[in-house]
Amino acid sequence: MWTEFVAKTTHRRGARVSDLSSSNPDWWRQAVIYQVYPRSFADADGDGLGDLKGVAQRLHHLAALGVDALWLSPFYPSELADGGYDVADYRDVDPRLGTLDDFDAMAAEAHRLGLKVIVDLVPNHTSHRHVWFQEALRSAPGSAARERYVFRDGRGPHGELPPTDWQSVFGGSAWRRVPDGQWYLHLFTPEQPDLNWENEEVRADFRTTLRFWSDRGVDGFRVDVAHALAKDLGEPLRDLGAPELSGEDSLPRFPPGTHPFYDRDEVHEIYRDWRKVLDAYRPPRMAVAEAWVNPSSRRALYARPDELGQAFNFEYLQAGWDAGELQQIIADSLATARAAGASATWVLSNHDVVRHTSRLMLPPGTDVDAWLLSGGHAPAVDESAGLRRARAATLLMLALPGSSYVYQGEELGLPEVADLPFEVLQDPVWEQTGRVRKGRDGCRVPLPWTTTGPSYGFGAGGSWLPQPSAFARYAVEAQDGVEGSTLEFYRRALRIRRKLLQGEELRWAPDSPPGVLHFARSDGWRCLANLSGAAVALPPGEVLISSGPLEDGRLGPDTTVWLA
């Protein structure tokens, strides 16, 4: 007898949440959303850098794959100090990537193909080239221009010391001094000065940005560093008291909601204001928060219906290949989403982490930074075993209630390019950490579309990051129509998923074998994922899809199956 895990939501029973009609405001609740990193997706003009025309030309790939929406990482004007997340103008397109007309054409083509369009919004900081920051540098301390950012006098007899011990996520002090002696805050690179969200002009400008893209037909927003906007800027500024900690590592030192600059309670006022803007459209625009919080239950606050509506679940991404750990994370994540009236989110790879084809094969406790510095050789990763495990992880993810976010290239089974030469690295993490952390370039290498050519079909020329020769066997051309290929596996899984989805319930099976996750969804279809080292017997039922071959009717290690 099944024991039911309470994972129901207020979504009406039996509604097809994969319905993408414009009249369905809940299209996002169980959507499959494909992340496009524009500079690495497709290059239409042959300059080695991906662009919006390239995205438009390859949208048929996403439609054939069967995803519901694409999420575009930043395509705004940027000097690429942080891969496009240093934005110089929130309401324009980087000339190297195209024009607003190109964006409109791309969005129109996506909608013609039945794909929703989500864009990245980066509200915590601007580029140092933004007109506001350039004005601030020309203005005097205490001016209105500087009030849009976080400028402070330094400590020490001559103001020569940073105002606080706050550290940048990328290493070093989070403060940079300007020629007149003041310091400005940058929680990321110095080229990314933090905005002051206590300033009404900042808030009004982002309301304008939300309307600008919504008016152009954008269906939703992914909100970068959503937990960092509100800061305690009352004097004197508070030290963390542990300067060796940066980013979310320092969150546990403070009661929830009281950290000087992360996950403060006041941030939710901002998103309630945004929701009024987003709900003014028909259908309302969706939003999803990138919110690194502690404890994880605070993620539900960002996903409330009167705020962003959904938030990324990073615990799932960070989990090891362990059935007990994953089952607890799944249960907690569903409960957290239910508490918010939202749907859960699931993600295995993105533009910031080692691709899961490689990551899931690393032994528990592996220092990923050291592994990348070794070029992926210490320890070595068995690519075929990694692909088997990655496919199993994907089929498990796609069976869970909620939205699945797929990162470009994972449908090809791409591994991490861990052996990029040091001299080609672009990620600011490399230099800011004193060349101790190699950074995120290995998951951002441009996609292979064909088996030959100077960039495997990415563009007519080369690519801004070098592609390994092994990419030829992962290319779309090499897998298209090939039975058993990872590309065809994704296509089939997404076709079946779309037919099966009927609500947002999950029921765990009692007495599963050790190392096996076994649950049922609506209408009784089931998912079994074998994370153990031995084959297990399958219960009666029709096999709808398997991530790998069955072993005489038994479910082998690192394999997932869906049963009718």
C-alpha positions in Angstrom: 0.0 0.0 0.0 1.3 3.5 -0.9 2.0 6.0 1.8 1.2 9.4 0.6 3.6 12.3 1.0 1.7 15.5 1.4 2.8 17.4 -1.6 -0.5 18.8 -2.9 -1.0 22.4 -3.9 -3.9 24.6 -4.6 -3.5 24.0 -8.3 -6.8 22.6 -9.6 -6.8 18.8 -9.8 -6.5 17.4 -13.2 -5.4 20.5 -15.0 -2.7 20.1 -17.6 0.0 22.4 -16.3 2.0 21.8 -19.4 -0.6 23.7 -21.4 1.2 26.7 -22.8 -1.8 28.7 -24.0 -1.7 32.3 -23.1 -4.8 31.9 -21.0 -3.1 29.5 -18.6 -1.4 31.6 -15.8 0.0 28.4 -14.2 2.0 27.3 -17.3 5.2 27.5 -15.3 4.2 25.2 -12.4 5.5 22.0 -14.0 7.2 23.4 -17.1 10.6 22.3 -18.4 12.7 25.4 -18.9 15.8 25.4 -21.0 18.6 27.8 -20.0 20.4 29.4 -22.9 23.8 31.1 -22.2 23.6 33.3 -25.3 27.4 33.7 -25.8 27.8 29.9 -26.0 24.7 28.8 -27.7 25.0 29.7 -31.4 27.0 32.3 -33.4 25.1 33.7 -36.4 27.8 36.2 -37.6 30.9 34.1 -37.2 32.8 36.3 -34.7 33.2 33.5 -32.2 30.6 34.9 -29.8 27.1 33.6 -29.6 24.3 36.1 -30.4 20.5 36.5 -30.5 20.2 35.7 -34.2 22.0 32.5 -33.5 19.5 31.7 -30.7 16.6 32.4 -33.1 18.1 30.1 -35.8 18.4 27.2 -33.3 15.0 27.5 -31.6 13.7 24.6 -33.6 16.1 22.5 -31.6 14.3 23.5 -28.4 10.9 22.9 -29.9 11.9 19.5 -31.1 13.4 18.7 -27.7 10.0 19.4 -26.2 10.8 22.0 -23.6 8.2 24.6 -22.6 10.3 27.7 -22.3 13.8 29.2 -22.7 15.5 31.3 -20.1 18.1 33.6 -21.5 21.1 34.5 -19.4 22.1 38.2 -19.7 22.4 39.5 -23.2 22.6 43.2 -22.1 25.4 45.6 -22.9 28.4 44.4 -20.8 32.1 44.3 -20.8 31.9 40.7 -19.6 33.7 41.3 -16.3 31.4 38.5 -15.0 30.1 36.7 -18.0 27.4 39.3 -18.7 26.2 39.7 -15.2 27.8 43.2 -15.1 25.0 45.1 -16.9 25.6 48.5 -18.4 22.0 49.0 -19.6 19.1 46.9 -18.5 16.9 47.9 -21.4 19.1 47.2 -24.4 21.1 44.4 -26.1 24.9 44.1 -26.2 25.8 45.2 -29.8 28.0 42.1 -30.1 24.9 40.0 -29.5 22.5 42.0 -31.7 19.8 44.6 -31.3 16.4 45.1 -29.7 15.0 44.2 -33.2 16.9 41.0 -33.0 15.5 40.3 -29.6 11.9 41.0 -30.8 12.4 38.6 -33.8 13.8 35.9 -31.5 10.9 36.2 -29.0 8.4 36.2 -31.9 9.9 33.0 -33.3 10.0 31.4 -29.8 6.3 32.2 -29.4 5.5 30.9 -32.9 7.1 27.6 -31.9 5.1 27.5 -28.6 8.0 28.5 -26.4 7.7 30.9 -23.5 10.6 33.4 -23.0 12.2 34.2 -19.7 15.0 36.7 -19.3 17.6 37.2 -16.6 17.3 40.3 -14.4 20.4 41.4 -12.3 19.1 43.8 -9.7 21.8 43.7 -7.0 24.4 45.5 -9.0 25.1 47.3 -12.2 28.2 47.4 -14.3 30.7 50.1 -13.4 30.1 51.4 -17.0 26.4 52.1 -16.2 25.6 55.7 -16.7 24.5 56.0 -13.1 27.9 54.8 -11.7 29.8 57.0 -14.1 27.8 59.9 -12.8 28.5 58.8 -9.3 32.2 58.8 -9.9 32.0 62.4 -11.2 29.9 63.5 -8.3 30.9 64.5 -4.8 30.4 62.4 -1.7 26.8 62.7 -0.4 25.4 63.5 -3.8 22.2 62.1 -5.1 24.2 60.2 -7.8 26.2 58.4 -5.1 23.0 57.6 -3.1 22.0 55.2 -5.8 24.9 53.0 -4.8 26.6 52.2 -1.5 29.4 54.7 -0.9 31.0 55.1 2.5 34.1 56.7 4.0 36.8 54.4 5.0 38.2 53.5 8.4 41.6 54.4 9.8 43.2 57.8 10.4 43.0 58.7 6.8 40.1 56.5 5.6 42.6 54.1 4.1 40.9 51.0 5.4 37.6 49.5 4.0 34.5 50.5 5.8 33.8 46.8 6.9 35.3 43.4 6.8 32.8 42.2 4.1 34.3 40.0 1.5 33.5 39.6 -2.2 32.1 36.3 -3.4 35.0 36.2 -5.8 37.6 36.8 -3.2 39.2 39.9 -1.5 37.5 42.9 0.1 34.0 43.8 -1.1 35.0 47.5 -1.1 36.9 49.4 -3.7 38.3 52.9 -3.1 37.8 55.8 -5.6 40.2 58.7 -6.1 38.4 61.1 -3.7 38.9 58.6 -0.9 35.5 57.1 -0.5 34.8 53.4 -1.0 32.0 51.7 -2.8 30.5 48.2 -2.1 30.8 45.4 -4.7 29.7 41.9 -3.4 31.0 40.5 -6.6 33.7 42.0 -8.9 34.8 45.6 -8.6 33.2 46.1 -12.0 29.8 45.3 -10.3 29.0 48.1 -7.8 26.0 47.2 -5.6 22.9 49.3 -5.9 21.2 50.9 -2.9 17.7 49.5 -2.7 16.7 52.0 -0.1 16.8 54.6 -2.9 13.4 55.2 -4.5 15.0 56.1 -7.8 16.5 52.6 -8.0 13.2 50.9 -7.2 11.3 53.0 -9.8 13.9 52.3 -12.5 13.5 48.5 -12.0 9.8 48.8 -12.2 10.4 50.5 -15.6 12.6 47.6 -16.6 10.0 45.0 -15.7 7.5 46.8 -17.8 9.9 47.3 -20.7 10.5 43.6 -21.2 7.0 42.5 -20.3 5.7 44.9 -22.9 8.0 43.2 -25.5 6.3 39.9 -24.8 8.6 38.4 -22.2 6.8 35.8 -20.2 8.9 35.8 -17.0 12.1 36.8 -15.2 14.9 34.9 -13.4 16.1 37.1 -10.6 19.8 37.0 -10.0 21.1 37.1 -6.4 17.5 37.8 -5.2 18.5 37.5 -1.6 21.0 40.3 -1.6 19.1 43.5 -2.5 18.2 44.7 1.0 21.1 45.7 3.2 21.5 47.1 6.7 23.1 50.4 5.8 22.5 52.1 9.2 25.6 53.6 10.7 27.9 52.2 11.9 27.9 49.4 9.3 28.3 46.0 11.0 31.3 43.7 10.5 30.7 40.1 9.9 33.3 39.3 12.5 34.7 36.5 10.4 36.5 38.0 7.4 37.5 34.6 6.1 33.8 34.0 5.3 32.2 35.3 2.2 28.9 34.9 0.5 26.3 32.5 2.0 28.9 30.9 4.2 28.4 33.7 6.7 24.6 33.4 6.9 24.5 30.9 9.8 26.3 33.5 12.0 23.2 35.6 12.2 19.5 34.9 13.2 17.4 34.4 10.0 16.6 37.7 8.4 19.2 39.8 10.2 22.4 39.3 8.2 23.9 42.6 7.2 23.4 42.1 3.4 21.9 38.6 2.7 18.4 37.4 3.0 17.1 40.3 5.1 13.4 40.4 5.9 13.1 43.8 4.2 13.9 42.3 0.8 10.4 40.9 0.5 8.9 44.4 0.4 10.7 44.8 -2.9 9.3 41.7 -4.4 5.7 42.4 -3.3 6.1 45.7 -5.1 7.3 43.8 -8.2 4.4 41.4 -8.1 2.0 44.3 -8.5 3.8 45.1 -11.8 3.9 41.5 -13.0 0.3 40.8 -12.2 -0.8 43.8 -14.2 -0.2 41.7 -17.4 -2.4 38.9 -18.8 -1.4 36.3 -18.1 0.7 37.5 -15.2 4.5 37.4 -15.7 6.2 34.6 -13.8 9.4 35.0 -11.8 11.9 32.7 -10.1 14.4 33.7 -7.5 18.0 32.7 -7.2 18.0 32.9 -3.5 20.8 31.3 -1.4 19.3 31.2 2.1 19.8 29.4 5.4 17.8 27.7 6.7 16.4 26.5 3.4 12.8 27.0 4.7 13.3 30.7 4.1 13.3 30.0 0.4 9.5 29.7 0.7 9.3 33.4 1.4 10.6 34.4 -2.0 8.2 31.9 -3.7 5.0 33.3 -2.1 2.2 34.2 -4.6 2.4 37.9 -3.7 6.2 37.9 -4.4 8.2 36.1 -7.1 6.2 32.9 -7.1 9.0 30.4 -7.4 12.6 29.9 -6.1 15.5 27.7 -7.2 16.1 24.6 -5.1 19.9 24.5 -4.8 19.9 21.7 -2.2 18.9 19.3 -4.9 21.7 20.4 -7.2 24.3 20.1 -4.4 23.2 16.7 -3.2 25.4 13.7 -3.6 24.4 10.5 -5.5 22.8 9.0 -2.4 19.2 7.8 -2.2 18.6 8.7 1.5 20.0 12.2 1.0 18.0 12.8 -2.1 14.7 11.5 -0.7 15.0 13.8 2.3 15.8 16.8 0.0 12.9 16.0 -2.3 10.5 15.7 0.6 11.8 19.0 2.2 11.7 20.8 -1.1 8.1 19.8 -1.8 7.0 20.8 1.6 8.8 24.2 1.3 7.1 24.9 -2.0 3.8 23.8 -0.7 4.1 26.2 2.2 4.6 29.0 -0.2 1.7 27.9 -2.5 4.3 27.5 -5.2 5.7 24.5 -7.2 9.1 23.0 -6.5 12.0 23.6 -8.8 14.7 21.1 -9.8 18.0 21.7 -11.5 21.1 19.6 -12.1 23.4 21.9 -14.0 23.6 25.6 -14.8 26.1 28.2 -15.9 27.7 28.4 -12.4 28.5 24.8 -11.6 30.4 21.7 -12.9 28.2 19.9 -15.4 26.4 17.0 -13.7 27.7 14.4 -16.1 31.1 15.0 -14.5 30.1 16.2 -11.0 28.0 13.2 -10.0 31.0 10.9 -10.6 33.3 12.8 -8.2 33.8 10.9 -4.9 32.1 12.5 -1.9 34.1 15.2 -0.3 36.1 16.0 -3.5 37.5 19.5 -3.6 36.0 20.6 -6.9 38.3 23.6 -7.2 41.3 21.3 -6.9 39.8 18.8 -9.4 39.4 21.6 -11.9 43.0 22.8 -11.3 44.1 19.2 -12.1 42.4 19.5 -15.4 39.9 16.9 -14.3 42.6 14.2 -13.8 42.7 13.9 -10.0 40.5 12.0 -9.7 39.8 10.9 -13.3 36.2 10.7 -14.3 34.8 7.8 -16.4 32.8 9.7 -19.1 30.6 6.7 -20.0 29.8 5.9 -16.4 29.2 9.7 -15.8 26.8 9.8 -18.7 24.9 6.7 -17.4 24.5 8.3 -14.0 23.6 11.7 -15.5 20.8 10.2 -17.6 19.4 8.4 -14.5 19.5 11.7 -12.5 17.7 13.5 -15.3 14.9 11.0 -15.6 14.5 11.1 -11.8 14.3 14.9 -11.9 11.8 15.0 -14.7 9.5 12.7 -12.7 9.3 15.0 -9.7 6.4 17.5 -9.2 7.4 21.0 -10.2 9.5 22.8 -12.8 12.7 21.3 -14.2 15.4 23.6 -15.4 17.7 22.1 -18.1 21.0 23.7 -18.9 22.1 24.0 -22.6 24.1 21.0 -23.7 23.0 18.6 -21.0 20.6 17.1 -23.5 23.8 16.1 -25.5 25.4 14.6 -22.4 28.2 17.2 -22.4 30.8 16.7 -19.7 32.7 19.5 -18.0 35.6 20.8 -20.0 37.9 20.7 -17.0 41.2 20.9 -18.9 40.8 24.4 -20.4 44.3 26.0 -20.5 44.9 28.6 -17.9 45.6 31.2 -20.6 42.1 31.1 -22.1 40.1 31.4 -18.9 37.6 34.3 -18.8 35.9 33.9 -15.4 36.9 36.6 -13.0 37.1 34.0 -10.2 40.5 32.9 -11.6 42.3 36.2 -11.1 40.4 37.5 -8.0 41.3 34.3 -6.1 44.9 34.6 -7.0 44.5 31.8 -9.5 43.4 29.3 -6.8 39.9 28.7 -8.3 39.7 28.0 -12.0 36.1 29.2 -12.2 33.1 28.4 -14.3 34.4 28.5 -17.9 34.3 24.7 -18.2 30.5 24.6 -18.2 30.3 27.6 -20.6 32.2 26.2 -23.6 30.1 26.7 -26.8 27.8 24.0 -27.9 28.7 21.5 -30.7 26.0 21.3 -33.4 27.9 19.5 -36.2 30.7 16.9 -36.1 33.1 19.0 -38.2 34.0 22.6 -38.8 36.1 25.2 -37.0 33.6 25.3 -34.1 31.5 22.2 -34.6 28.7 24.3 -36.1 28.6 26.9 -33.3 29.5 29.5 -35.9 31.4 30.0 -39.2 34.6 30.8 -37.3 36.1 29.7 -34.0 34.6 30.0 -30.5 35.4 32.3 -27.6 36.4 29.3 -25.5 38.1 26.4 -27.2 36.1 23.2 -27.7 37.7 19.8 -27.2 37.9 17.4 -30.1 35.7 15.0 -28.1 32.8 17.4 -28.7 32.3 16.0 -32.2 30.8 12.8 -30.8 28.4 14.8 -28.6 27.2 17.1 -31.4 23.5 17.4 -32.3 24.3 16.1 -35.8 25.9 13.0 -34.3 22.9 12.2 -32.1 19.9 13.4 -34.1 17.7 10.4 -34.9 20.1 7.9 -33.4 18.3 5.4 -31.2 19.6 5.4 -27.7 21.5 8.7 -28.0 21.2 11.1 -25.1 19.5 13.7 -27.3 16.8 11.2 -28.4 16.5 10.0 -24.7 15.7 13.6 -23.7 13.2 14.1 -26.5 11.4 10.9 -25.6 11.4 11.6 -21.9 9.9 15.1 -22.4 7.2 13.8 -24.8 6.1 11.1 -22.3 6.3 13.6 -19.4 4.0 16.0 -21.1 1.4 13.3 -21.6 1.7 12.0 -18.0 1.4 15.2 -16.0 -1.9 15.5 -14.1 -1.4 17.5 -10.9 1.3 17.9 -8.4 1.3 14.9 -6.0 3.9 12.4 -5.1 3.5 9.2 -3.1 6.5 7.3 -1.7 6.5 3.5 -1.9 7.1 1.7 1.4 9.9 -0.8 1.9 12.0 0.2 -1.2 15.3 -1.7 -1.5 18.3 0.1 0.0 19.6 2.7 -2.4 16.4 2.9 -4.5 14.0 5.8 -4.8 10.5 4.7 -5.7 7.4 6.9 -5.9 4.1 7.3 -7.8 2.7 10.3 -9.5 -0.9 11.1 -10.4 -2.8 8.3 -12.3 -0.4 5.8 -10.8 2.6 6.1 -13.0 5.8 5.4 -11.1 9.5 6.3 -11.1 12.2 4.0 -9.7 15.8 5.2 -9.5 18.5 2.7 -8.5 21.4 4.5 -6.9 22.8 1.3 -5.3 25.5 -0.8 -6.6 23.3 -3.9 -7.4 20.5 -4.6 -9.8 17.0 -4.8 -8.3 13.8 -6.4 -9.3 11.1 -4.2 -11.0 7.5 -4.3 -9.8 4.8 -5.3 -12.3 4.1 -2.6 -14.9 4.8 -1.4 -18.4 8.2 0.2 -18.9 7.5 3.6 -20.4 11.2 4.7 -20.6 14.5 3.8 -19.0 17.6 5.9 -18.7 19.7 2.8 -19.6 19.4 -0.8 -20.6 17.6 -3.2 -18.2 19.5 -6.3 -17.0 17.3 -9.3 -17.8 14.2 -7.3 -16.7 16.0 -5.9 -13.6 16.9 -2.3 -12.9 20.7 -2.0 -12.9 22.8 0.5 -10.9 22.7 4.1 -11.9 19.5 3.6 -13.9 16.0 5.1 -13.6 12.8 3.8 -15.1 9.2 5.1 -15.4 6.4 2.5 -15.2 2.8 2.7 -16.2 
